[in-house]
Amino acid sequence: MDTRQAGHEGRTDQRRHRGTILYYLTSGMMTRGGLVRLQIPSLFDMLDVVQVLSDRMGQMAALDEDSIHWVGVAVRESVINAIKHGNREHPHKLVTVEFSFTPLESPTELVVSVTDQGEGFDPDSVGNPLDPENMLKSSGRGIFFMRSFMDDVRLQRAPHGGMEVRMRKKLASGG
């Protein structure tokens, strides 16, 4: 299986655990490089797995503790939205989370993509949580958090249905 690493013949070991497909990089993983993909069922119990992976990728990116935390919040909010709003908590629908460093040679960004298998939505229809009429609502802050904690956030319909949230975090130094 291709790990999309420049100059390395890495391979992955794919394992299934309670409906979750986990990809383990078993060789050739550079400190910064490659692609890590996690597919999970739409179960909130899986958020801890995503959090551990997000934290580890932040460490590999040499982010400081605060940045690792806030990237984790953005990733977690995105996955919660994918489970709750995208897949409507249907456990047979998957959420795909991908982490990569770009460019492969001397990376300058951590890129996180979260894709659901739902119907999709119009991102412009989401109200601003800072507007007075939305201040007391118990939901609607996820996209706001993502945009606050990441350097770039794009929401778009995924090529095969559902929504994709693509977030970028600039790294302090390339390489």
Order of alpha helices (4+ residues) and beta strands (2+ residues): beta-beta-beta-alpha-alpha-beta-beta-alpha-beta-beta
